[in-house]
Amino acid sequence: NRTKQNSNNRKRYNCSTHLSFSSIRVVFKWLMRAFSGHLPPEQLLILWDLILGYDSLEILSLLALIILSFRRESLMQVVTLENIEAILSDLSSVKVLPLIQLTLSRD
C-alpha cells in the first residue's frame, strides 16, 4: 500500500513539475509582449492604462498570476504542453479591470 502511495505521489509531483514548467513558457510569452497579441485589443488598452496609472510593470506579473489562479482547476487536469497552451492561450474572456480590482481589494 505504501509503495502504491509513493508511486502516486511521484506521478503527482512529476505532473505538477511538468505543469509548472509548461505554464512558465506560456506566461513568459505574455510578459515579454505585455500581453500584446494575447488579450483582445480593448482589454489590452485597459491593461496598459493600469501600467501607466500605477507606473509599474508589476501589473503584468499580477495579471499572469491571476489568470493562472483562475484557470488552476483546468490546468490540473491536463498533462501535455499542447493542452496547457490551449487553456492559457485563449484570453478572449479575460476582463482585466475586474480581475485586478478583485485581487487588489482582497484583505
Biopython code that builds the backbone (N, CA, C, O; Angstrom):
import numpy as np
from Bio.PDB.StructureBuilder import StructureBuilder

atoms = [
    (1, "ASN", "N", (0.816, -1.194, 0.000)),
    (1, "ASN", "CA", (0.000, 0.000, 0.000)),
    (1, "ASN", "C", (0.863, 1.263, 0.000)),
    (1, "ASN", "O", (0.590, 2.222, -0.722)),
    (2, "ARG", "N", (1.917, 1.239, 0.832)),
    (2, "ARG", "CA", (2.817, 2.392, 0.919)),
    (2, "ARG", "C", (3.538, 2.615, -0.414)),
    (2, "ARG", "O", (3.753, 3.758, -0.819)),
    (3, "THR", "N", (3.911, 1.525, -1.096)),
    (3, "THR", "CA", (4.581, 1.636, -2.389)),
    (3, "THR", "C", (3.660, 2.276, -3.413)),
    (3, "THR", "O", (4.086, 3.130, -4.191)),
    (4, "LYS", "N", (2.406, 1.868, -3.415)),
    (4, "LYS", "CA", (1.433, 2.445, -4.343)),
    (4, "LYS", "C", (1.235, 3.932, -4.056)),
    (4, "LYS", "O", (1.134, 4.737, -4.982)),
    (5, "GLN", "N", (1.180, 4.296, -2.782)),
    (5, "GLN", "CA", (1.017, 5.699, -2.398)),
    (5, "GLN", "C", (2.235, 6.514, -2.841)),
    (5, "GLN", "O", (2.077, 7.620, -3.356)),
    (6, "ASN", "N", (3.439, 5.987, -2.649)),
    (6, "ASN", "CA", (4.657, 6.677, -3.088)),
    (6, "ASN", "C", (4.667, 6.860, -4.594)),
    (6, "ASN", "O", (5.070, 7.907, -5.103)),
    (7, "SER", "N", (4.218, 5.829, -5.305)),
    (7, "SER", "CA", (4.147, 5.909, -6.764)),
    (7, "SER", "C", (3.176, 6.999, -7.201)),
    (7, "SER", "O", (3.476, 7.774, -8.109)),
    (8, "ASN", "N", (2.020, 7.057, -6.560)),
    (8, "ASN", "CA", (1.040, 8.103, -6.880)),
    (8, "ASN", "C", (1.580, 9.489, -6.562)),
    (8, "ASN", "O", (1.367, 10.430, -7.326)),
    (9, "ASN", "N", (2.276, 9.619, -5.443)),
    (9, "ASN", "CA", (2.873, 10.909, -5.085)),
    (9, "ASN", "C", (3.910, 11.337, -6.115)),
    (9, "ASN", "O", (3.979, 12.508, -6.488)),
    (10, "ARG", "N", (4.721, 10.374, -6.576)),
    (10, "ARG", "CA", (5.730, 10.684, -7.593)),
    (10, "ARG", "C", (5.072, 11.132, -8.890)),
    (10, "ARG", "O", (5.527, 12.086, -9.521)),
    (11, "LYS", "N", (4.005, 10.451, -9.291)),
    (11, "LYS", "CA", (3.286, 10.824, -10.515)),
    (11, "LYS", "C", (2.714, 12.229, -10.386)),
    (11, "LYS", "O", (2.805, 13.033, -11.314)),
    (12, "ARG", "N", (2.121, 12.521, -9.225)),
    (12, "ARG", "CA", (1.571, 13.855, -8.995)),
    (12, "ARG", "C", (2.669, 14.908, -9.038)),
    (12, "ARG", "O", (2.478, 15.979, -9.615)),
    (13, "TYR", "N", (3.824, 14.614, -8.430)),
    (13, "TYR", "CA", (4.939, 15.552, -8.426)),
    (13, "TYR", "C", (5.438, 15.789, -9.847)),
    (13, "TYR", "O", (5.668, 16.933, -10.240)),
    (14, "ASN", "N", (5.607, 14.716, -10.620)),
    (14, "ASN", "CA", (6.078, 14.855, -11.999)),
    (14, "ASN", "C", (5.096, 15.660, -12.834)),
    (14, "ASN", "O", (5.501, 16.512, -13.625)),
    (15, "CYS", "N", (3.811, 15.395, -12.661)),
    (15, "CYS", "CA", (2.781, 16.131, -13.391)),
    (15, "CYS", "C", (2.813, 17.601, -12.990)),
    (15, "CYS", "O", (2.749, 18.486, -13.843)),
    (16, "SER", "N", (2.911, 17.855, -11.697)),
    (16, "SER", "CA", (2.945, 19.228, -11.196)),
    (16, "SER", "C", (4.186, 19.958, -11.690)),
    (16, "SER", "O", (4.102, 21.129, -12.064)),
    (17, "THR", "N", (5.327, 19.293, -11.699)),
    (17, "THR", "CA", (6.560, 19.908, -12.186)),
    (17, "THR", "C", (6.446, 20.213, -13.668)),
    (17, "THR", "O", (6.821, 21.299, -14.108)),
    (18, "HIS", "N", (5.932, 19.269, -14.442)),
    (18, "HIS", "CA", (5.734, 19.472, -15.879)),
    (18, "HIS", "C", (4.780, 20.634, -16.116)),
    (18, "HIS", "O", (5.017, 21.475, -16.983)),
    (19, "LEU", "N", (3.711, 20.676, -15.350)),
    (19, "LEU", "CA", (2.725, 21.742, -15.463)),
    (19, "LEU", "C", (3.363, 23.093, -15.177)),
    (19, "LEU", "O", (3.111, 24.061, -15.894)),
    (20, "SER", "N", (4.176, 23.166, -14.148)),
    (20, "SER", "CA", (4.830, 24.427, -13.788)),
    (20, "SER", "C", (5.723, 24.919, -14.911)),
    (20, "SER", "O", (5.637, 26.082, -15.303)),
    (21, "PHE", "N", (6.579, 24.054, -15.434)),
    (21, "PHE", "CA", (7.487, 24.473, -16.496)),
    (21, "PHE", "C", (6.738, 24.832, -17.770)),
    (21, "PHE", "O", (7.113, 25.782, -18.456)),
    (22, "SER", "N", (5.705, 24.102, -18.092)),
    (22, "SER", "CA", (4.924, 24.402, -19.287)),
    (22, "SER", "C", (4.181, 25.718, -19.133)),
    (22, "SER", "O", (4.104, 26.508, -20.074)),
    (23, "SER", "N", (3.637, 25.952, -17.952)),
    (23, "SER", "CA", (2.938, 27.211, -17.693)),
    (23, "SER", "C", (3.892, 28.389, -17.770)),
    (23, "SER", "O", (3.539, 29.446, -18.293)),
    (24, "ILE", "N", (5.090, 28.215, -17.256)),
    (24, "ILE", "CA", (6.084, 29.289, -17.290)),
    (24, "ILE", "C", (6.390, 29.687, -18.725)),
    (24, "ILE", "O", (6.554, 30.872, -19.018)),
    (25, "ARG", "N", (6.468, 28.717, -19.617)),
    (25, "ARG", "CA", (6.740, 29.032, -21.028)),
    (25, "ARG", "C", (5.661, 29.931, -21.608)),
    (25, "ARG", "O", (5.964, 30.891, -22.316)),
    (26, "VAL", "N", (4.407, 29.626, -21.313)),
    (26, "VAL", "CA", (3.295, 30.426, -21.824)),
    (26, "VAL", "C", (3.294, 31.799, -21.169)),
    (26, "VAL", "O", (3.157, 32.812, -21.854)),
    (27, "VAL", "N", (3.444, 31.841, -19.854)),
    (27, "VAL", "CA", (3.434, 33.111, -19.124)),
    (27, "VAL", "C", (4.582, 34.000, -19.588)),
    (27, "VAL", "O", (4.415, 35.215, -19.692)),
    (28, "PHE", "N", (5.723, 33.426, -19.862)),
    (28, "PHE", "CA", (6.868, 34.203, -20.343)),
    (28, "PHE", "C", (6.510, 34.930, -21.640)),
    (28, "PHE", "O", (6.899, 36.081, -21.836)),
    (29, "LYS", "N", (5.773, 34.262, -22.519)),
    (29, "LYS", "CA", (5.335, 34.902, -23.769)),
    (29, "LYS", "C", (4.423, 36.089, -23.471)),
    (29, "LYS", "O", (4.539, 37.140, -24.101)),
    (30, "TRP", "N", (3.516, 35.918, -22.509)),
    (30, "TRP", "CA", (2.628, 37.023, -22.126)),
    (30, "TRP", "C", (3.442, 38.217, -21.649)),
    (30, "TRP", "O", (3.220, 39.350, -22.077)),
    (31, "LEU", "N", (4.388, 37.945, -20.755)),
    (31, "LEU", "CA", (5.154, 39.024, -20.133)),
    (31, "LEU", "C", (6.069, 39.722, -21.131)),
    (31, "LEU", "O", (6.189, 40.947, -21.112)),
    (32, "MET", "N", (6.707, 38.958, -21.991)),
    (32, "MET", "CA", (7.641, 39.555, -22.958)),
    (32, "MET", "C", (6.929, 40.475, -23.939)),
    (32, "MET", "O", (7.523, 41.431, -24.437)),
    (33, "ARG", "N", (5.684, 40.198, -24.216)),
    (33, "ARG", "CA", (4.924, 41.021, -25.168)),
    (33, "ARG", "C", (3.890, 41.892, -24.468)),
    (33, "ARG", "O", (3.041, 42.495, -25.124)),
    (34, "ALA", "N", (3.953, 41.963, -23.149)),
    (34, "ALA", "CA", (2.999, 42.741, -22.353)),
    (34, "ALA", "C", (1.557, 42.386, -22.749)),
    (34, "ALA", "O", (0.690, 43.256, -22.841)),
    (35, "PHE", "N", (1.328, 41.097, -22.977)),
    (35, "PHE", "CA", (0.026, 40.535, -23.346)),
    (35, "PHE", "C", (-0.435, 40.949, -24.745)),
    (35, "PHE", "O", (-1.548, 40.605, -25.144)),
    (36, "SER", "N", (0.375, 41.664, -25.482)),
    (36, "SER", "CA", (0.023, 42.064, -26.846)),
    (36, "SER", "C", (-0.108, 40.817, -27.716)),
    (36, "SER", "O", (0.779, 39.963, -27.733)),
    (37, "GLY", "N", (-1.218, 40.723, -28.433)),
    (37, "GLY", "CA", (-1.469, 39.549, -29.257)),
    (37, "GLY", "C", (-2.143, 38.426, -28.491)),
    (37, "GLY", "O", (-2.507, 37.405, -29.074)),
    (38, "HIS", "N", (-2.311, 38.608, -27.195)),
    (38, "HIS", "CA", (-2.949, 37.577, -26.373)),
    (38, "HIS", "C", (-4.305, 38.032, -25.844)),
    (38, "HIS", "O", (-5.247, 37.241, -25.783)),
    (39, "LEU", "N", (-4.404, 39.297, -25.465)),
    (39, "LEU", "CA", (-5.670, 39.851, -24.976)),
    (39, "LEU", "C", (-6.409, 40.539, -26.109)),
    (39, "LEU", "O", (-5.780, 41.011, -27.056)),
    (40, "PRO", "N", (-7.736, 40.606, -26.030)),
    (40, "PRO", "CA", (-8.484, 41.415, -27.005)),
    (40, "PRO", "C", (-8.015, 42.876, -26.902)),
    (40, "PRO", "O", (-7.637, 43.325, -25.820)),
    (41, "PRO", "N", (-8.037, 43.615, -28.014)),
    (41, "PRO", "CA", (-7.494, 44.988, -28.027)),
    (41, "PRO", "C", (-8.030, 45.897, -26.921)),
    (41, "PRO", "O", (-7.260, 46.639, -26.311)),
    (42, "GLU", "N", (-9.338, 45.851, -26.652)),
    (42, "GLU", "CA", (-9.878, 46.754, -25.621)),
    (42, "GLU", "C", (-9.352, 46.396, -24.233)),
    (42, "GLU", "O", (-9.137, 47.281, -23.404)),
    (43, "GLN", "N", (-9.145, 45.114, -23.976)),
    (43, "GLN", "CA", (-8.594, 44.684, -22.688)),
    (43, "GLN", "C", (-7.107, 45.017, -22.588)),
    (43, "GLN", "O", (-6.600, 45.347, -21.516)),
    (44, "LEU", "N", (-6.427, 44.926, -23.714)),
    (44, "LEU", "CA", (-5.012, 45.282, -23.751)),
    (44, "LEU", "C", (-4.815, 46.759, -23.419)),
    (44, "LEU", "O", (-3.896, 47.113, -22.680)),
    (45, "LEU", "N", (-5.670, 47.616, -23.960)),
    (45, "LEU", "CA", (-5.578, 49.048, -23.673)),
    (45, "LEU", "C", (-5.867, 49.336, -22.198)),
    (45, "LEU", "O", (-5.224, 50.195, -21.594)),
    (46, "ILE", "N", (-6.822, 48.626, -21.628)),
    (46, "ILE", "CA", (-7.110, 48.784, -20.194)),
    (46, "ILE", "C", (-5.893, 48.371, -19.371)),
    (46, "ILE", "O", (-5.522, 49.051, -18.414)),
    (47, "LEU", "N", (-5.280, 47.261, -19.746)),
    (47, "LEU", "CA", (-4.079, 46.795, -19.040)),
    (47, "LEU", "C", (-2.973, 47.832, -19.124)),
    (47, "LEU", "O", (-2.342, 48.151, -18.116)),
    (48, "TRP", "N", (-2.734, 48.355, -20.305)),
    (48, "TRP", "CA", (-1.667, 49.343, -20.467)),
    (48, "TRP", "C", (-1.987, 50.637, -19.720)),
    (48, "TRP", "O", (-1.079, 51.299, -19.218)),
    (49, "ASP", "N", (-3.267, 51.004, -19.643)),
    (49, "ASP", "CA", (-3.663, 52.162, -18.824)),
    (49, "ASP", "C", (-3.318, 51.918, -17.354)),
    (49, "ASP", "O", (-2.843, 52.822, -16.667)),
    (50, "LEU", "N", (-3.555, 50.707, -16.881)),
    (50, "LEU", "CA", (-3.213, 50.376, -15.496)),
    (50, "LEU", "C", (-1.705, 50.447, -15.265)),
    (50, "LEU", "O", (-1.251, 50.926, -14.226)),
    (51, "ILE", "N", (-0.941, 49.971, -16.233)),
    (51, "ILE", "CA", (0.521, 50.039, -16.125)),
    (51, "ILE", "C", (0.962, 51.490, -15.996)),
    (51, "ILE", "O", (1.792, 51.823, -15.151)),
    (52, "LEU", "N", (0.398, 52.349, -16.841)),
    (52, "LEU", "CA", (0.742, 53.775, -16.777)),
    (52, "LEU", "C", (0.233, 54.407, -15.484)),
    (52, "LEU", "O", (0.938, 55.203, -14.863)),
    (53, "GLY", "N", (-0.981, 54.058, -15.079)),
    (53, "GLY", "CA", (-1.570, 54.623, -13.867)),
    (53, "GLY", "C", (-0.806, 54.255, -12.606)),
    (53, "GLY", "O", (-0.608, 55.093, -11.727)),
    (54, "TYR", "N", (-0.379, 53.009, -12.518)),
    (54, "TYR", "CA", (0.392, 52.556, -11.360)),
    (54, "TYR", "C", (1.888, 52.812, -11.538)),
    (54, "TYR", "O", (2.674, 52.633, -10.608)),
    (55, "ASP", "N", (2.271, 53.234, -12.749)),
    (55, "ASP", "CA", (3.678, 53.471, -13.081)),
    (55, "ASP", "C", (4.532, 52.253, -12.710)),
    (55, "ASP", "O", (5.596, 52.371, -12.103)),
    (56, "SER", "N", (4.023, 51.079, -13.098)),
    (56, "SER", "CA", (4.706, 49.845, -12.726)),
    (56, "SER", "C", (4.358, 48.719, -13.696)),
    (56, "SER", "O", (3.209, 48.554, -14.106)),
    (57, "LEU", "N", (5.376, 47.961, -14.045)),
    (57, "LEU", "CA", (5.165, 46.772, -14.876)),
    (57, "LEU", "C", (4.739, 45.562, -14.046)),
    (57, "LEU", "O", (4.454, 44.498, -14.596)),
    (58, "GLU", "N", (4.698, 45.722, -12.735)),
    (58, "GLU", "CA", (4.286, 44.615, -11.866)),
    (58, "GLU", "C", (2.856, 44.170, -12.150)),
    (58, "GLU", "O", (2.473, 43.046, -11.824)),
    (59, "ILE", "N", (2.072, 45.048, -12.755)),
    (59, "ILE", "CA", (0.696, 44.697, -13.130)),
    (59, "ILE", "C", (0.706, 43.496, -14.078)),
    (59, "ILE", "O", (-0.198, 42.662, -14.026)),
    (60, "LEU", "N", (1.718, 43.401, -14.941)),
    (60, "LEU", "CA", (1.801, 42.281, -15.889)),
    (60, "LEU", "C", (1.916, 40.950, -15.154)),
    (60, "LEU", "O", (1.178, 40.008, -15.443)),
    (61, "SER", "N", (2.840, 40.879, -14.209)),
    (61, "SER", "CA", (3.010, 39.618, -13.478)),
    (61, "SER", "C", (1.804, 39.338, -12.584)),
    (61, "SER", "O", (1.441, 38.179, -12.383)),
    (62, "LEU", "N", (1.185, 40.381, -12.049)),
    (62, "LEU", "CA", (-0.024, 40.202, -11.245)),
    (62, "LEU", "C", (-1.146, 39.597, -12.093)),
    (62, "LEU", "O", (-1.809, 38.652, -11.665)),
    (63, "LEU", "N", (-1.356, 40.141, -13.288)),
    (63, "LEU", "CA", (-2.397, 39.605, -14.166)),
    (63, "LEU", "C", (-2.091, 38.159, -14.559)),
    (63, "LEU", "O", (-2.996, 37.325, -14.595)),
    (64, "ALA", "N", (-0.835, 37.860, -14.852)),
    (64, "ALA", "CA", (-0.462, 36.485, -15.201)),
    (64, "ALA", "C", (-0.787, 35.536, -14.049)),
    (64, "ALA", "O", (-1.325, 34.451, -14.267)),
    (65, "LEU", "N", (-0.465, 35.941, -12.841)),
    (65, "LEU", "CA", (-0.751, 35.115, -11.670)),
    (65, "LEU", "C", (-2.256, 34.932, -11.469)),
    (65, "LEU", "O", (-2.715, 33.844, -11.121)),
    (66, "ILE", "N", (-3.011, 35.997, -11.688)),
    (66, "ILE", "CA", (-4.471, 35.922, -11.555)),
    (66, "ILE", "C", (-5.050, 34.935, -12.568)),
    (66, "ILE", "O", (-5.897, 34.110, -12.224)),
    (67, "ILE", "N", (-4.593, 35.022, -13.808)),
    (67, "ILE", "CA", (-5.096, 34.118, -14.850)),
    (67, "ILE", "C", (-4.768, 32.670, -14.503)),
    (67, "ILE", "O", (-5.623, 31.794, -14.631)),
    (68, "LEU", "N", (-3.535, 32.413, -14.066)),
    (68, "LEU", "CA", (-3.158, 31.056, -13.665)),
    (68, "LEU", "C", (-4.027, 30.574, -12.507)),
    (68, "LEU", "O", (-4.446, 29.417, -12.477)),
    (69, "SER", "N", (-4.288, 31.449, -11.573)),
    (69, "SER", "CA", (-5.106, 31.091, -10.418)),
    (69, "SER", "C", (-6.538, 30.750, -10.834)),
    (69, "SER", "O", (-7.106, 29.765, -10.361)),
    (70, "PHE", "N", (-7.118, 31.562, -11.716)),
    (70, "PHE", "CA", (-8.488, 31.317, -12.152)),
    (70, "PHE", "C", (-8.602, 30.082, -13.046)),
    (70, "PHE", "O", (-9.674, 29.484, -13.137)),
    (71, "ARG", "N", (-7.533, 29.702, -13.691)),
    (71, "ARG", "CA", (-7.563, 28.525, -14.583)),
    (71, "ARG", "C", (-6.923, 27.298, -13.937)),
    (71, "ARG", "O", (-6.695, 26.288, -14.602)),
    (72, "ARG", "N", (-6.640, 27.388, -12.664)),
    (72, "ARG", "CA", (-5.942, 26.324, -11.930)),
    (72, "ARG", "C", (-6.623, 24.968, -12.081)),
    (72, "ARG", "O", (-5.954, 23.974, -12.361)),
    (73, "GLU", "N", (-7.933, 24.909, -11.901)),
    (73, "GLU", "CA", (-8.648, 23.624, -11.970)),
    (73, "GLU", "C", (-8.483, 22.972, -13.343)),
    (73, "GLU", "O", (-8.227, 21.771, -13.434)),
    (74, "SER", "N", (-8.625, 23.747, -14.390)),
    (74, "SER", "CA", (-8.457, 23.204, -15.746)),
    (74, "SER", "C", (-7.022, 22.756, -15.972)),
    (74, "SER", "O", (-6.782, 21.716, -16.586)),
    (75, "LEU", "N", (-6.070, 23.535, -15.478)),
    (75, "LEU", "CA", (-4.660, 23.196, -15.662)),
    (75, "LEU", "C", (-4.282, 21.912, -14.935)),
    (75, "LEU", "O", (-3.448, 21.148, -15.420)),
    (76, "MET", "N", (-4.881, 21.674, -13.794)),
    (76, "MET", "CA", (-4.546, 20.483, -13.015)),
    (76, "MET", "C", (-5.057, 19.198, -13.668)),
    (76, "MET", "O", (-4.654, 18.104, -13.274)),
    (77, "GLN", "N", (-5.923, 19.318, -14.643)),
    (77, "GLN", "CA", (-6.488, 18.134, -15.289)),
    (77, "GLN", "C", (-5.746, 17.726, -16.558)),
    (77, "GLN", "O", (-6.067, 16.694, -17.148)),
    (78, "VAL", "N", (-4.766, 18.509, -16.989)),
    (78, "VAL", "CA", (-4.054, 18.191, -18.228)),
    (78, "VAL", "C", (-2.583, 17.928, -17.945)),
    (78, "VAL", "O", (-2.047, 18.350, -16.920)),
    (79, "VAL", "N", (-1.932, 17.218, -18.879)),
    (79, "VAL", "CA", (-0.515, 16.907, -18.685)),
    (79, "VAL", "C", (0.352, 17.251, -19.893)),
    (79, "VAL", "O", (1.577, 17.280, -19.774)),
    (80, "THR", "N", (-0.246, 17.509, -21.036)),
    (80, "THR", "CA", (0.574, 17.797, -22.210)),
    (80, "THR", "C", (0.732, 19.303, -22.396)),
    (80, "THR", "O", (-0.151, 20.086, -22.046)),
    (81, "LEU", "N", (1.866, 19.683, -22.951)),
    (81, "LEU", "CA", (2.142, 21.092, -23.208)),
    (81, "LEU", "C", (1.086, 21.686, -24.128)),
    (81, "LEU", "O", (0.680, 22.834, -23.943)),
    (82, "GLU", "N", (0.640, 20.926, -25.107)),
    (82, "GLU", "CA", (-0.366, 21.414, -26.048)),
    (82, "GLU", "C", (-1.667, 21.770, -25.324)),
    (82, "GLU", "O", (-2.281, 22.800, -25.604)),
    (83, "ASN", "N", (-2.077, 20.912, -24.396)),
    (83, "ASN", "CA", (-3.304, 21.186, -23.637)),
    (83, "ASN", "C", (-3.141, 22.387, -22.716)),
    (83, "ASN", "O", (-4.058, 23.195, -22.568)),
    (84, "ILE", "N", (-1.984, 22.498, -22.107)),
    (84, "ILE", "CA", (-1.708, 23.640, -21.230)),
    (84, "ILE", "C", (-1.743, 24.924, -22.039)),
    (84, "ILE", "O", (-2.357, 25.910, -21.631)),
    (85, "GLU", "N", (-1.077, 24.908, -23.192)),
    (85, "GLU", "CA", (-1.069, 26.097, -24.047)),
    (85, "GLU", "C", (-2.474, 26.439, -24.523)),
    (85, "GLU", "O", (-2.822, 27.615, -24.632)),
    (86, "ALA", "N", (-3.283, 25.426, -24.807)),
    (86, "ALA", "CA", (-4.660, 25.678, -25.252)),
    (86, "ALA", "C", (-5.468, 26.363, -24.151)),
    (86, "ALA", "O", (-6.222, 27.298, -24.421)),
    (87, "ILE", "N", (-5.311, 25.904, -22.930)),
    (87, "ILE", "CA", (-6.039, 26.505, -21.806)),
    (87, "ILE", "C", (-5.593, 27.942, -21.575)),
    (87, "ILE", "O", (-6.410, 28.814, -21.281)),
    (88, "LEU", "N", (-4.301, 28.183, -21.710)),
    (88, "LEU", "CA", (-3.767, 29.510, -21.399)),
    (88, "LEU", "C", (-3.742, 30.461, -22.591)),
    (88, "LEU", "O", (-3.548, 31.664, -22.414)),
    (89, "SER", "N", (-3.934, 29.943, -23.790)),
    (89, "SER", "CA", (-3.818, 30.827, -24.960)),
    (89, "SER", "C", (-5.090, 31.619, -25.243)),
    (89, "SER", "O", (-5.028, 32.711, -25.808)),
    (90, "ASP", "N", (-6.226, 31.082, -24.860)),
    (90, "ASP", "CA", (-7.483, 31.788, -25.124)),
    (90, "ASP", "C", (-7.793, 32.740, -23.978)),
    (90, "ASP", "O", (-8.337, 32.336, -22.950)),
    (91, "LEU", "N", (-7.445, 33.997, -24.163)),
    (91, "LEU", "CA", (-7.699, 35.015, -23.149)),
    (91, "LEU", "C", (-8.851, 35.925, -23.559)),
    (91, "LEU", "O", (-9.005, 37.022, -23.021)),
    (92, "SER", "N", (-9.660, 35.466, -24.516)),
    (92, "SER", "CA", (-10.744, 36.303, -25.040)),
    (92, "SER", "C", (-11.800, 36.632, -23.986)),
    (92, "SER", "O", (-12.492, 37.643, -24.103)),
    (93, "SER", "N", (-11.930, 35.801, -22.967)),
    (93, "SER", "CA", (-12.937, 36.053, -21.930)),
    (93, "SER", "C", (-12.383, 36.826, -20.732)),
    (93, "SER", "O", (-13.126, 37.152, -19.807)),
    (94, "VAL", "N", (-11.091, 37.118, -20.747)),
    (94, "VAL", "CA", (-10.462, 37.814, -19.617)),
    (94, "VAL", "C", (-10.872, 39.279, -19.607)),
    (94, "VAL", "O", (-10.757, 39.983, -20.610)),
    (95, "LYS", "N", (-11.349, 39.719, -18.459)),
    (95, "LYS", "CA", (-11.690, 41.129, -18.236)),
    (95, "LYS", "C", (-10.682, 41.674, -17.232)),
    (95, "LYS", "O", (-10.766, 41.391, -16.037)),
    (96, "VAL", "N", (-9.739, 42.451, -17.722)),
    (96, "VAL", "CA", (-8.584, 42.881, -16.942)),
    (96, "VAL", "C", (-8.972, 43.659, -15.686)),
    (96, "VAL", "O", (-8.575, 43.287, -14.582)),
    (97, "LEU", "N", (-9.731, 44.718, -15.843)),
    (97, "LEU", "CA", (-10.018, 45.607, -14.717)),
    (97, "LEU", "C", (-10.735, 44.902, -13.564)),
    (97, "LEU", "O", (-10.300, 45.039, -12.420)),
    (98, "PRO", "N", (-11.813, 44.154, -13.814)),
    (98, "PRO", "CA", (-12.463, 43.464, -12.684)),
    (98, "PRO", "C", (-11.536, 42.470, -11.975)),
    (98, "PRO", "O", (-11.577, 42.350, -10.751)),
    (99, "LEU", "N", (-10.706, 41.761, -12.738)),
    (99, "LEU", "CA", (-9.788, 40.800, -12.120)),
    (99, "LEU", "C", (-8.767, 41.502, -11.230)),
    (99, "LEU", "O", (-8.511, 41.067, -10.108)),
    (100, "ILE", "N", (-8.191, 42.582, -11.731)),
    (100, "ILE", "CA", (-7.195, 43.333, -10.952)),
    (100, "ILE", "C", (-7.862, 43.949, -9.722)),
    (100, "ILE", "O", (-7.321, 43.870, -8.619)),
    (101, "GLN", "N", (-9.027, 44.556, -9.905)),
    (101, "GLN", "CA", (-9.726, 45.182, -8.779)),
    (101, "GLN", "C", (-10.080, 44.156, -7.706)),
    (101, "GLN", "O", (-9.895, 44.407, -6.516)),
    (102, "LEU", "N", (-10.584, 43.011, -8.127)),
    (102, "LEU", "CA", (-10.944, 41.959, -7.181)),
    (102, "LEU", "C", (-9.726, 41.523, -6.376)),
    (102, "LEU", "O", (-9.803, 41.358, -5.159)),
    (103, "THR", "N", (-8.624, 41.342, -7.049)),
    (103, "THR", "CA", (-7.406, 40.885, -6.388)),
    (103, "THR", "C", (-6.841, 41.944, -5.452)),
    (103, "THR", "O", (-6.440, 41.628, -4.333)),
    (104, "LEU", "N", (-6.806, 43.182, -5.891)),
    (104, "LEU", "CA", (-6.226, 44.244, -5.069)),
    (104, "LEU", "C", (-7.126, 44.638, -3.904)),
    (104, "LEU", "O", (-6.650, 45.217, -2.927)),
    (105, "SER", "N", (-8.415, 44.333, -3.990)),
    (105, "SER", "CA", (-9.330, 44.719, -2.913)),
    (105, "SER", "C", (-9.432, 43.666, -1.814)),
    (105, "SER", "O", (-10.041, 43.916, -0.773)),
    (106, "ARG", "N", (-8.843, 42.491, -2.034)),
    (106, "ARG", "CA", (-8.883, 41.429, -1.020)),
    (106, "ARG", "C", (-8.013, 41.820, 0.166)),
    (106, "ARG", "O", (-7.006, 42.511, 0.019)),
    (107, "ASP", "N", (-8.422, 41.366, 1.337)),
    (107, "ASP", "CA", (-7.656, 41.660, 2.566)),
    (107, "ASP", "C", (-6.424, 40.817, 2.649)),
    (107, "ASP", "O", (-5.663, 40.928, 3.610)),
]
sb = StructureBuilder()
sb.init_structure("model")
sb.init_model(0)
sb.init_chain("A")
sb.init_seg("    ")
for serial, (resi, resn, name, xyz) in enumerate(atoms, 1):
    if name == "N":
        sb.init_residue(resn, " ", resi, " ")
    sb.init_atom(name, np.array(xyz, "f"), 0.0, 1.0, " ", f" {name:<3s}", serial, name[0])
structure = sb.get_structure()
